Amino acid sequence: MSERLEDIAAAMMRDGQGILAADESSGTIKKRFDTIGLTSTEDARRDYRELLFRSTEAMTDYISGVILYDETIRQKAADGTPLVDLLKATGSVPGIKVDMGAKPMALAPGEKVTEGLDGLRERLNEYYGLGARFAKWRAVIDISATTPTYNALKANAHALARYAALCQEAGIVPIVEPEVIMDGPDADHTIDRCYDVTEWALKTVFEELYVANVSLEGMILKPNMVIAGQKCPTQASAEEVAEKTVKCLKACVPSAVPGIAFLSGGQSDEDATKHLSLMNAMGGLPWKLTFSYGRALQAAAIKAWGGKPENVAAAQRAFTHRARMNSLAALGTWSADEERKAA
Ligand code: 13P
């Protein structure tokens, strides 16, 4: 008998914990390793992920779930233990990225649609057997003068809903991720334009989820924050980001959704933490609000590691620090003082 989706989602949304996105595709992890001059081999990717998953304090106290990549969910640690078993031993729920990437959309210049639905039922069943209890699918929505269009928003929302329905059928909690990106080719949009596009994207996604019979109680939303594009000359204050993000989410996300876990999207480590903390400090939110960061949880650790075995402990300390800061943010109690302490 499989666990109830609601119980899995509740375990992923435990107080003061959040999700580690360690599901970089082979192309993306190569880019991350390039920054430290490391060749991306299967063993290097394994060593790096093993380092994270063996960070006992971070994994036990601050991380409730980990999103894995297809290669990683099948990998074994250097001593032969499956990486999934390392995760389970820390109490973290294993998850899996199942989309096959955002591809240029036909007859829609500058827009992308995420692929991966063909054969997804069979892949989900296999991943369930490998231990996955949640999944992730990311849609990419880029802002420019002419995009997004309803055509692309609707196609992406429809794919997210078909993915989410297949997940729930397989006993897997879907993380539904429509990412309005802040660091795309233009990236000069204002925070208010981001608000409007995020609102439009979320309304479209929840309409499609409803039509597809997806149970909102058994899913998690992974949205962007409402924030100006990276190249916009006017950057909003942290308070404005927090306030506009919460306003937008309250307007679009039904309270039946148990949790919202943000992506970091290119924000600095500290901004991603501060914004989340400010939102939780507001109180009175109808859902749990936490993190599902990739870059903002890992950047410092990758840098400290540098691909060298003698730096593993330093990398684990860096990762644990970021995880603890984000745990405080999930409780709304992060402060700059905490950040400097033991940094
Ligand atoms: P970032 O936090 O680096 O944006 O990654 C999160 C993620 O999983 C994107 O799909």
Boltz pocket constraint, residues with backbone or C-beta under 6 A from the ligand:
constraints:
  - pocket:
      binder: B
      contacts: [[A, 21], [A, 138], [A, 177], [A, 262], [A, 263], [A, 264], [A, 265], [A, 266], [A, 292], [A, 293], [A, 294], [A, 295], [A, 296]]
      max_distance: 6.0
